[in-house]
């Protein structure tokens, strides 16, 4: 499948954002592409919007829900068509820092 273009809300400069076209690459070996059906702009997004010097462009809305469209070759815990919830700091069990319960 070829790369495709989609849309997202992007911070373009401090305090300014807009709906932008985004090119999506094929998923990497351990990556998943999710068709976002609902998202929220949380406090960390607001912080990025209001903080001078934040790296831009920045795609907002990292806490979301949607449906898996594509999975990378090594992905075994979700399948195409499955509904998922995305969270910015959700432990995956493979991160460098151990998760403390």
Phi and psi restraints in degrees (range 20) as a CNS / XPLOR table:
assign (resid 1 and name C) (resid 2 and name N)
       (resid 2 and name CA) (resid 2 and name C) 1.0 -80.7 20.0 2
assign (resid 2 and name N) (resid 2 and name CA)
       (resid 2 and name C) (resid 3 and name N) 1.0 159.8 20.0 2
assign (resid 2 and name C) (resid 3 and name N)
       (resid 3 and name CA) (resid 3 and name C) 1.0 -55.5 20.0 2
assign (resid 3 and name N) (resid 3 and name CA)
       (resid 3 and name C) (resid 4 and name N) 1.0 151.9 20.0 2
assign (resid 3 and name C) (resid 4 and name N)
       (resid 4 and name CA) (resid 4 and name C) 1.0 -132.6 20.0 2
assign (resid 4 and name N) (resid 4 and name CA)
       (resid 4 and name C) (resid 5 and name N) 1.0 163.2 20.0 2
assign (resid 4 and name C) (resid 5 and name N)
       (resid 5 and name CA) (resid 5 and name C) 1.0 -105.2 20.0 2
assign (resid 5 and name N) (resid 5 and name CA)
       (resid 5 and name C) (resid 6 and name N) 1.0 138.1 20.0 2
assign (resid 5 and name C) (resid 6 and name N)
       (resid 6 and name CA) (resid 6 and name C) 1.0 -136.1 20.0 2
assign (resid 6 and name N) (resid 6 and name CA)
       (resid 6 and name C) (resid 7 and name N) 1.0 -171.4 20.0 2
assign (resid 6 and name C) (resid 7 and name N)
       (resid 7 and name CA) (resid 7 and name C) 1.0 -128.1 20.0 2
assign (resid 7 and name N) (resid 7 and name CA)
       (resid 7 and name C) (resid 8 and name N) 1.0 152.3 20.0 2
assign (resid 7 and name C) (resid 8 and name N)
       (resid 8 and name CA) (resid 8 and name C) 1.0 -159.5 20.0 2
assign (resid 8 and name N) (resid 8 and name CA)
       (resid 8 and name C) (resid 9 and name N) 1.0 160.1 20.0 2
assign (resid 8 and name C) (resid 9 and name N)
       (resid 9 and name CA) (resid 9 and name C) 1.0 -81.9 20.0 2
assign (resid 9 and name N) (resid 9 and name CA)
       (resid 9 and name C) (resid 10 and name N) 1.0 120.0 20.0 2
assign (resid 9 and name C) (resid 10 and name N)
       (resid 10 and name CA) (resid 10 and name C) 1.0 -120.8 20.0 2
assign (resid 10 and name N) (resid 10 and name CA)
       (resid 10 and name C) (resid 11 and name N) 1.0 130.7 20.0 2
assign (resid 10 and name C) (resid 11 and name N)
       (resid 11 and name CA) (resid 11 and name C) 1.0 -74.5 20.0 2
assign (resid 11 and name N) (resid 11 and name CA)
       (resid 11 and name C) (resid 12 and name N) 1.0 118.9 20.0 2
assign (resid 11 and name C) (resid 12 and name N)
       (resid 12 and name CA) (resid 12 and name C) 1.0 -99.7 20.0 2
assign (resid 12 and name N) (resid 12 and name CA)
       (resid 12 and name C) (resid 13 and name N) 1.0 -26.6 20.0 2
assign (resid 12 and name C) (resid 13 and name N)
       (resid 13 and name CA) (resid 13 and name C) 1.0 -164.0 20.0 2
assign (resid 13 and name N) (resid 13 and name CA)
       (resid 13 and name C) (resid 14 and name N) 1.0 168.4 20.0 2
assign (resid 13 and name C) (resid 14 and name N)
       (resid 14 and name CA) (resid 14 and name C) 1.0 -51.1 20.0 2
assign (resid 14 and name N) (resid 14 and name CA)
       (resid 14 and name C) (resid 15 and name N) 1.0 121.3 20.0 2
assign (resid 14 and name C) (resid 15 and name N)
       (resid 15 and name CA) (resid 15 and name C) 1.0 78.3 20.0 2
assign (resid 15 and name N) (resid 15 and name CA)
       (resid 15 and name C) (resid 16 and name N) 1.0 2.2 20.0 2
assign (resid 15 and name C) (resid 16 and name N)
       (resid 16 and name CA) (resid 16 and name C) 1.0 -129.2 20.0 2
assign (resid 16 and name N) (resid 16 and name CA)
       (resid 16 and name C) (resid 17 and name N) 1.0 131.5 20.0 2
assign (resid 16 and name C) (resid 17 and name N)
       (resid 17 and name CA) (resid 17 and name C) 1.0 -147.9 20.0 2
assign (resid 17 and name N) (resid 17 and name CA)
       (resid 17 and name C) (resid 18 and name N) 1.0 164.8 20.0 2
assign (resid 17 and name C) (resid 18 and name N)
       (resid 18 and name CA) (resid 18 and name C) 1.0 -163.5 20.0 2
assign (resid 18 and name N) (resid 18 and name CA)
       (resid 18 and name C) (resid 19 and name N) 1.0 170.9 20.0 2
assign (resid 18 and name C) (resid 19 and name N)
       (resid 19 and name CA) (resid 19 and name C) 1.0 -78.8 20.0 2
assign (resid 19 and name N) (resid 19 and name CA)
       (resid 19 and name C) (resid 20 and name N) 1.0 119.0 20.0 2
assign (resid 19 and name C) (resid 20 and name N)
       (resid 20 and name CA) (resid 20 and name C) 1.0 -124.0 20.0 2
assign (resid 20 and name N) (resid 20 and name CA)
       (resid 20 and name C) (resid 21 and name N) 1.0 153.2 20.0 2
assign (resid 20 and name C) (resid 21 and name N)
       (resid 21 and name CA) (resid 21 and name C) 1.0 -79.6 20.0 2
assign (resid 21 and name N) (resid 21 and name CA)
       (resid 21 and name C) (resid 22 and name N) 1.0 139.8 20.0 2
assign (resid 21 and name C) (resid 22 and name N)
       (resid 22 and name CA) (resid 22 and name C) 1.0 -129.7 20.0 2
assign (resid 22 and name N) (resid 22 and name CA)
       (resid 22 and name C) (resid 23 and name N) 1.0 133.6 20.0 2
assign (resid 22 and name C) (resid 23 and name N)
       (resid 23 and name CA) (resid 23 and name C) 1.0 -89.2 20.0 2
assign (resid 23 and name N) (resid 23 and name CA)
       (resid 23 and name C) (resid 24 and name N) 1.0 123.9 20.0 2
assign (resid 23 and name C) (resid 24 and name N)
       (resid 24 and name CA) (resid 24 and name C) 1.0 -99.7 20.0 2
assign (resid 24 and name N) (resid 24 and name CA)
       (resid 24 and name C) (resid 25 and name N) 1.0 123.4 20.0 2
assign (resid 24 and name C) (resid 25 and name N)
       (resid 25 and name CA) (resid 25 and name C) 1.0 -75.9 20.0 2
assign (resid 25 and name N) (resid 25 and name CA)
       (resid 25 and name C) (resid 26 and name N) 1.0 166.3 20.0 2
assign (resid 25 and name C) (resid 26 and name N)
       (resid 26 and name CA) (resid 26 and name C) 1.0 -61.4 20.0 2
assign (resid 26 and name N) (resid 26 and name CA)
       (resid 26 and name C) (resid 27 and name N) 1.0 150.7 20.0 2
assign (resid 26 and name C) (resid 27 and name N)
       (resid 27 and name CA) (resid 27 and name C) 1.0 -66.0 20.0 2
assign (resid 27 and name N) (resid 27 and name CA)
       (resid 27 and name C) (resid 28 and name N) 1.0 143.0 20.0 2
assign (resid 27 and name C) (resid 28 and name N)
       (resid 28 and name CA) (resid 28 and name C) 1.0 -70.7 20.0 2
assign (resid 28 and name N) (resid 28 and name CA)
       (resid 28 and name C) (resid 29 and name N) 1.0 178.1 20.0 2
assign (resid 28 and name C) (resid 29 and name N)
       (resid 29 and name CA) (resid 29 and name C) 1.0 -53.7 20.0 2
assign (resid 29 and name N) (resid 29 and name CA)
       (resid 29 and name C) (resid 30 and name N) 1.0 -38.9 20.0 2
assign (resid 29 and name C) (resid 30 and name N)
       (resid 30 and name CA) (resid 30 and name C) 1.0 -110.4 20.0 2
assign (resid 30 and name N) (resid 30 and name CA)
       (resid 30 and name C) (resid 31 and name N) 1.0 21.8 20.0 2
assign (resid 30 and name C) (resid 31 and name N)
       (resid 31 and name CA) (resid 31 and name C) 1.0 -113.2 20.0 2
assign (resid 31 and name N) (resid 31 and name CA)
       (resid 31 and name C) (resid 32 and name N) 1.0 162.2 20.0 2
assign (resid 31 and name C) (resid 32 and name N)
       (resid 32 and name CA) (resid 32 and name C) 1.0 -132.9 20.0 2
assign (resid 32 and name N) (resid 32 and name CA)
       (resid 32 and name C) (resid 33 and name N) 1.0 140.5 20.0 2
assign (resid 32 and name C) (resid 33 and name N)
       (resid 33 and name CA) (resid 33 and name C) 1.0 -102.4 20.0 2
assign (resid 33 and name N) (resid 33 and name CA)
       (resid 33 and name C) (resid 34 and name N) 1.0 125.9 20.0 2
assign (resid 33 and name C) (resid 34 and name N)
       (resid 34 and name CA) (resid 34 and name C) 1.0 -116.3 20.0 2
assign (resid 34 and name N) (resid 34 and name CA)
       (resid 34 and name C) (resid 35 and name N) 1.0 130.4 20.0 2
assign (resid 34 and name C) (resid 35 and name N)
       (resid 35 and name CA) (resid 35 and name C) 1.0 -78.4 20.0 2
assign (resid 35 and name N) (resid 35 and name CA)
       (resid 35 and name C) (resid 36 and name N) 1.0 109.0 20.0 2
assign (resid 35 and name C) (resid 36 and name N)
       (resid 36 and name CA) (resid 36 and name C) 1.0 -73.0 20.0 2
assign (resid 36 and name N) (resid 36 and name CA)
       (resid 36 and name C) (resid 37 and name N) 1.0 126.5 20.0 2
assign (resid 36 and name C) (resid 37 and name N)
       (resid 37 and name CA) (resid 37 and name C) 1.0 -106.8 20.0 2
assign (resid 37 and name N) (resid 37 and name CA)
       (resid 37 and name C) (resid 38 and name N) 1.0 -24.9 20.0 2
assign (resid 37 and name C) (resid 38 and name N)
       (resid 38 and name CA) (resid 38 and name C) 1.0 -153.5 20.0 2
assign (resid 38 and name N) (resid 38 and name CA)
       (resid 38 and name C) (resid 39 and name N) 1.0 141.0 20.0 2
assign (resid 38 and name C) (resid 39 and name N)
       (resid 39 and name CA) (resid 39 and name C) 1.0 -150.4 20.0 2
assign (resid 39 and name N) (resid 39 and name CA)
       (resid 39 and name C) (resid 40 and name N) 1.0 160.8 20.0 2
assign (resid 39 and name C) (resid 40 and name N)
       (resid 40 and name CA) (resid 40 and name C) 1.0 -127.8 20.0 2
assign (resid 40 and name N) (resid 40 and name CA)
       (resid 40 and name C) (resid 41 and name N) 1.0 156.2 20.0 2
assign (resid 40 and name C) (resid 41 and name N)
       (resid 41 and name CA) (resid 41 and name C) 1.0 -102.5 20.0 2
assign (resid 41 and name N) (resid 41 and name CA)
       (resid 41 and name C) (resid 42 and name N) 1.0 112.2 20.0 2
assign (resid 41 and name C) (resid 42 and name N)
       (resid 42 and name CA) (resid 42 and name C) 1.0 -95.7 20.0 2
assign (resid 42 and name N) (resid 42 and name CA)
       (resid 42 and name C) (resid 43 and name N) 1.0 -173.9 20.0 2
assign (resid 42 and name C) (resid 43 and name N)
       (resid 43 and name CA) (resid 43 and name C) 1.0 -61.3 20.0 2
assign (resid 43 and name N) (resid 43 and name CA)
       (resid 43 and name C) (resid 44 and name N) 1.0 -37.7 20.0 2
assign (resid 43 and name C) (resid 44 and name N)
       (resid 44 and name CA) (resid 44 and name C) 1.0 -67.4 20.0 2
assign (resid 44 and name N) (resid 44 and name CA)
       (resid 44 and name C) (resid 45 and name N) 1.0 -32.8 20.0 2
assign (resid 44 and name C) (resid 45 and name N)
       (resid 45 and name CA) (resid 45 and name C) 1.0 -65.2 20.0 2
assign (resid 45 and name N) (resid 45 and name CA)
       (resid 45 and name C) (resid 46 and name N) 1.0 -45.2 20.0 2
assign (resid 45 and name C) (resid 46 and name N)
       (resid 46 and name CA) (resid 46 and name C) 1.0 -59.7 20.0 2
assign (resid 46 and name N) (resid 46 and name CA)
       (resid 46 and name C) (resid 47 and name N) 1.0 -41.9 20.0 2
assign (resid 46 and name C) (resid 47 and name N)
       (resid 47 and name CA) (resid 47 and name C) 1.0 -58.3 20.0 2
assign (resid 47 and name N) (resid 47 and name CA)
       (resid 47 and name C) (resid 48 and name N) 1.0 -44.5 20.0 2
assign (resid 47 and name C) (resid 48 and name N)
       (resid 48 and name CA) (resid 48 and name C) 1.0 -63.2 20.0 2
assign (resid 48 and name N) (resid 48 and name CA)
       (resid 48 and name C) (resid 49 and name N) 1.0 -40.2 20.0 2
assign (resid 48 and name C) (resid 49 and name N)
       (resid 49 and name CA) (resid 49 and name C) 1.0 -64.3 20.0 2
assign (resid 49 and name N) (resid 49 and name CA)
       (resid 49 and name C) (resid 50 and name N) 1.0 -37.0 20.0 2
assign (resid 49 and name C) (resid 50 and name N)
       (resid 50 and name CA) (resid 50 and name C) 1.0 -94.6 20.0 2
assign (resid 50 and name N) (resid 50 and name CA)
       (resid 50 and name C) (resid 51 and name N) 1.0 -7.4 20.0 2
assign (resid 50 and name C) (resid 51 and name N)
       (resid 51 and name CA) (resid 51 and name C) 1.0 -96.3 20.0 2
assign (resid 51 and name N) (resid 51 and name CA)
       (resid 51 and name C) (resid 52 and name N) 1.0 115.3 20.0 2
assign (resid 51 and name C) (resid 52 and name N)
       (resid 52 and name CA) (resid 52 and name C) 1.0 -60.9 20.0 2
assign (resid 52 and name N) (resid 52 and name CA)
       (resid 52 and name C) (resid 53 and name N) 1.0 142.4 20.0 2
assign (resid 52 and name C) (resid 53 and name N)
       (resid 53 and name CA) (resid 53 and name C) 1.0 87.4 20.0 2
assign (resid 53 and name N) (resid 53 and name CA)
       (resid 53 and name C) (resid 54 and name N) 1.0 -0.1 20.0 2
assign (resid 53 and name C) (resid 54 and name N)
       (resid 54 and name CA) (resid 54 and name C) 1.0 -63.1 20.0 2
assign (resid 54 and name N) (resid 54 and name CA)
       (resid 54 and name C) (resid 55 and name N) 1.0 143.5 20.0 2
assign (resid 54 and name C) (resid 55 and name N)
       (resid 55 and name CA) (resid 55 and name C) 1.0 -63.6 20.0 2
assign (resid 55 and name N) (resid 55 and name CA)
       (resid 55 and name C) (resid 56 and name N) 1.0 130.9 20.0 2
assign (resid 55 and name C) (resid 56 and name N)
       (resid 56 and name CA) (resid 56 and name C) 1.0 -130.9 20.0 2
assign (resid 56 and name N) (resid 56 and name CA)
       (resid 56 and name C) (resid 57 and name N) 1.0 154.1 20.0 2
assign (resid 56 and name C) (resid 57 and name N)
       (resid 57 and name CA) (resid 57 and name C) 1.0 -72.1 20.0 2
assign (resid 57 and name N) (resid 57 and name CA)
       (resid 57 and name C) (resid 58 and name N) 1.0 154.0 20.0 2
assign (resid 57 and name C) (resid 58 and name N)
       (resid 58 and name CA) (resid 58 and name C) 1.0 -137.7 20.0 2
assign (resid 58 and name N) (resid 58 and name CA)
       (resid 58 and name C) (resid 59 and name N) 1.0 123.1 20.0 2
assign (resid 58 and name C) (resid 59 and name N)
       (resid 59 and name CA) (resid 59 and name C) 1.0 -77.6 20.0 2
assign (resid 59 and name N) (resid 59 and name CA)
       (resid 59 and name C) (resid 60 and name N) 1.0 125.3 20.0 2
assign (resid 59 and name C) (resid 60 and name N)
       (resid 60 and name CA) (resid 60 and name C) 1.0 -94.1 20.0 2
assign (resid 60 and name N) (resid 60 and name CA)
       (resid 60 and name C) (resid 61 and name N) 1.0 161.9 20.0 2
assign (resid 60 and name C) (resid 61 and name N)
       (resid 61 and name CA) (resid 61 and name C) 1.0 91.5 20.0 2
assign (resid 61 and name N) (resid 61 and name CA)
       (resid 61 and name C) (resid 62 and name N) 1.0 56.6 20.0 2
assign (resid 61 and name C) (resid 62 and name N)
       (resid 62 and name CA) (resid 62 and name C) 1.0 -87.6 20.0 2
assign (resid 62 and name N) (resid 62 and name CA)
       (resid 62 and name C) (resid 63 and name N) 1.0 -2.9 20.0 2
assign (resid 62 and name C) (resid 63 and name N)
       (resid 63 and name CA) (resid 63 and name C) 1.0 -109.4 20.0 2
assign (resid 63 and name N) (resid 63 and name CA)
       (resid 63 and name C) (resid 64 and name N) 1.0 117.2 20.0 2
assign (resid 63 and name C) (resid 64 and name N)
       (resid 64 and name CA) (resid 64 and name C) 1.0 -155.0 20.0 2
assign (resid 64 and name N) (resid 64 and name CA)
       (resid 64 and name C) (resid 65 and name N) 1.0 173.7 20.0 2
assign (resid 64 and name C) (resid 65 and name N)
       (resid 65 and name CA) (resid 65 and name C) 1.0 -137.2 20.0 2
assign (resid 65 and name N) (resid 65 and name CA)
       (resid 65 and name C) (resid 66 and name N) 1.0 146.8 20.0 2
assign (resid 65 and name C) (resid 66 and name N)
       (resid 66 and name CA) (resid 66 and name C) 1.0 -176.4 20.0 2
assign (resid 66 and name N) (resid 66 and name CA)
       (resid 66 and name C) (resid 67 and name N) 1.0 -160.0 20.0 2
assign (resid 66 and name C) (resid 67 and name N)
       (resid 67 and name CA) (resid 67 and name C) 1.0 -121.6 20.0 2
assign (resid 67 and name N) (resid 67 and name CA)
       (resid 67 and name C) (resid 68 and name N) 1.0 136.4 20.0 2
assign (resid 67 and name C) (resid 68 and name N)
       (resid 68 and name CA) (resid 68 and name C) 1.0 -66.9 20.0 2
assign (resid 68 and name N) (resid 68 and name CA)
       (resid 68 and name C) (resid 69 and name N) 1.0 125.3 20.0 2
assign (resid 68 and name C) (resid 69 and name N)
       (resid 69 and name CA) (resid 69 and name C) 1.0 -102.6 20.0 2
assign (resid 69 and name N) (resid 69 and name CA)
       (resid 69 and name C) (resid 70 and name N) 1.0 -37.3 20.0 2
assign (resid 69 and name C) (resid 70 and name N)
       (resid 70 and name CA) (resid 70 and name C) 1.0 -145.3 20.0 2
assign (resid 70 and name N) (resid 70 and name CA)
       (resid 70 and name C) (resid 71 and name N) 1.0 149.7 20.0 2
assign (resid 70 and name C) (resid 71 and name N)
       (resid 71 and name CA) (resid 71 and name C) 1.0 -129.3 20.0 2
assign (resid 71 and name N) (resid 71 and name CA)
       (resid 71 and name C) (resid 72 and name N) 1.0 146.8 20.0 2
assign (resid 71 and name C) (resid 72 and name N)
       (resid 72 and name CA) (resid 72 and name C) 1.0 -72.2 20.0 2
assign (resid 72 and name N) (resid 72 and name CA)
       (resid 72 and name C) (resid 73 and name N) 1.0 164.2 20.0 2
assign (resid 72 and name C) (resid 73 and name N)
       (resid 73 and name CA) (resid 73 and name C) 1.0 -56.8 20.0 2
assign (resid 73 and name N) (resid 73 and name CA)
       (resid 73 and name C) (resid 74 and name N) 1.0 -35.3 20.0 2
assign (resid 73 and name C) (resid 74 and name N)
       (resid 74 and name CA) (resid 74 and name C) 1.0 -91.0 20.0 2
assign (resid 74 and name N) (resid 74 and name CA)
       (resid 74 and name C) (resid 75 and name N) 1.0 -2.6 20.0 2
assign (resid 74 and name C) (resid 75 and name N)
       (resid 75 and name CA) (resid 75 and name C) 1.0 -78.2 20.0 2
assign (resid 75 and name N) (resid 75 and name CA)
       (resid 75 and name C) (resid 76 and name N) 1.0 124.9 20.0 2
assign (resid 75 and name C) (resid 76 and name N)
       (resid 76 and name CA) (resid 76 and name C) 1.0 -125.6 20.0 2
assign (resid 76 and name N) (resid 76 and name CA)
       (resid 76 and name C) (resid 77 and name N) 1.0 -8.0 20.0 2
assign (resid 76 and name C) (resid 77 and name N)
       (resid 77 and name CA) (resid 77 and name C) 1.0 -96.2 20.0 2
assign (resid 77 and name N) (resid 77 and name CA)
       (resid 77 and name C) (resid 78 and name N) 1.0 -7.4 20.0 2
assign (resid 77 and name C) (resid 78 and name N)
       (resid 78 and name CA) (resid 78 and name C) 1.0 -140.5 20.0 2
assign (resid 78 and name N) (resid 78 and name CA)
       (resid 78 and name C) (resid 79 and name N) 1.0 157.9 20.0 2
assign (resid 78 and name C) (resid 79 and name N)
       (resid 79 and name CA) (resid 79 and name C) 1.0 -127.2 20.0 2
assign (resid 79 and name N) (resid 79 and name CA)
       (resid 79 and name C) (resid 80 and name N) 1.0 159.9 20.0 2
assign (resid 79 and name C) (resid 80 and name N)
       (resid 80 and name CA) (resid 80 and name C) 1.0 -55.9 20.0 2
assign (resid 80 and name N) (resid 80 and name CA)
       (resid 80 and name C) (resid 81 and name N) 1.0 135.3 20.0 2
assign (resid 80 and name C) (resid 81 and name N)
       (resid 81 and name CA) (resid 81 and name C) 1.0 91.1 20.0 2
assign (resid 81 and name N) (resid 81 and name CA)
       (resid 81 and name C) (resid 82 and name N) 1.0 -9.7 20.0 2
assign (resid 81 and name C) (resid 82 and name N)
       (resid 82 and name CA) (resid 82 and name C) 1.0 -80.1 20.0 2
assign (resid 82 and name N) (resid 82 and name CA)
       (resid 82 and name C) (resid 83 and name N) 1.0 140.5 20.0 2
assign (resid 82 and name C) (resid 83 and name N)
       (resid 83 and name CA) (resid 83 and name C) 1.0 -83.8 20.0 2
assign (resid 83 and name N) (resid 83 and name CA)
       (resid 83 and name C) (resid 84 and name N) 1.0 137.6 20.0 2
assign (resid 83 and name C) (resid 84 and name N)
       (resid 84 and name CA) (resid 84 and name C) 1.0 -138.1 20.0 2
assign (resid 84 and name N) (resid 84 and name CA)
       (resid 84 and name C) (resid 85 and name N) 1.0 161.1 20.0 2
assign (resid 84 and name C) (resid 85 and name N)
       (resid 85 and name CA) (resid 85 and name C) 1.0 -116.5 20.0 2
assign (resid 85 and name N) (resid 85 and name CA)
       (resid 85 and name C) (resid 86 and name N) 1.0 134.1 20.0 2
assign (resid 85 and name C) (resid 86 and name N)
       (resid 86 and name CA) (resid 86 and name C) 1.0 -106.7 20.0 2
assign (resid 86 and name N) (resid 86 and name CA)
       (resid 86 and name C) (resid 87 and name N) 1.0 136.5 20.0 2
assign (resid 86 and name C) (resid 87 and name N)
       (resid 87 and name CA) (resid 87 and name C) 1.0 -135.9 20.0 2
assign (resid 87 and name N) (resid 87 and name CA)
       (resid 87 and name C) (resid 88 and name N) 1.0 140.2 20.0 2
assign (resid 87 and name C) (resid 88 and name N)
       (resid 88 and name CA) (resid 88 and name C) 1.0 -61.3 20.0 2
assign (resid 88 and name N) (resid 88 and name CA)
       (resid 88 and name C) (resid 89 and name N) 1.0 -39.6 20.0 2
assign (resid 88 and name C) (resid 89 and name N)
       (resid 89 and name CA) (resid 89 and name C) 1.0 -117.0 20.0 2
assign (resid 89 and name N) (resid 89 and name CA)
       (resid 89 and name C) (resid 90 and name N) 1.0 27.4 20.0 2
assign (resid 89 and name C) (resid 90 and name N)
       (resid 90 and name CA) (resid 90 and name C) 1.0 -71.9 20.0 2
assign (resid 90 and name N) (resid 90 and name CA)
       (resid 90 and name C) (resid 91 and name N) 1.0 128.6 20.0 2
assign (resid 90 and name C) (resid 91 and name N)
       (resid 91 and name CA) (resid 91 and name C) 1.0 -68.6 20.0 2
assign (resid 91 and name N) (resid 91 and name CA)
       (resid 91 and name C) (resid 92 and name N) 1.0 135.3 20.0 2
assign (resid 91 and name C) (resid 92 and name N)
       (resid 92 and name CA) (resid 92 and name C) 1.0 -102.5 20.0 2
assign (resid 92 and name N) (resid 92 and name CA)
       (resid 92 and name C) (resid 93 and name N) 1.0 -12.7 20.0 2
assign (resid 92 and name C) (resid 93 and name N)
       (resid 93 and name CA) (resid 93 and name C) 1.0 87.1 20.0 2
assign (resid 93 and name N) (resid 93 and name CA)
       (resid 93 and name C) (resid 94 and name N) 1.0 -5.0 20.0 2
assign (resid 93 and name C) (resid 94 and name N)
       (resid 94 and name CA) (resid 94 and name C) 1.0 -121.5 20.0 2
assign (resid 94 and name N) (resid 94 and name CA)
       (resid 94 and name C) (resid 95 and name N) 1.0 4.1 20.0 2
assign (resid 94 and name C) (resid 95 and name N)
       (resid 95 and name CA) (resid 95 and name C) 1.0 -70.4 20.0 2
assign (resid 95 and name N) (resid 95 and name CA)
       (resid 95 and name C) (resid 96 and name N) 1.0 157.6 20.0 2
assign (resid 95 and name C) (resid 96 and name N)
       (resid 96 and name CA) (resid 96 and name C) 1.0 -62.0 20.0 2
assign (resid 96 and name N) (resid 96 and name CA)
       (resid 96 and name C) (resid 97 and name N) 1.0 -42.8 20.0 2
assign (resid 96 and name C) (resid 97 and name N)
       (resid 97 and name CA) (resid 97 and name C) 1.0 -87.4 20.0 2
assign (resid 97 and name N) (resid 97 and name CA)
       (resid 97 and name C) (resid 98 and name N) 1.0 132.0 20.0 2
assign (resid 97 and name C) (resid 98 and name N)
       (resid 98 and name CA) (resid 98 and name C) 1.0 -67.6 20.0 2
assign (resid 98 and name N) (resid 98 and name CA)
       (resid 98 and name C) (resid 99 and name N) 1.0 147.1 20.0 2
assign (resid 98 and name C) (resid 99 and name N)
       (resid 99 and name CA) (resid 99 and name C) 1.0 -90.2 20.0 2
assign (resid 99 and name N) (resid 99 and name CA)
       (resid 99 and name C) (resid 100 and name N) 1.0 127.9 20.0 2
assign (resid 99 and name C) (resid 100 and name N)
       (resid 100 and name CA) (resid 100 and name C) 1.0 -101.2 20.0 2
assign (resid 100 and name N) (resid 100 and name CA)
       (resid 100 and name C) (resid 101 and name N) 1.0 124.8 20.0 2
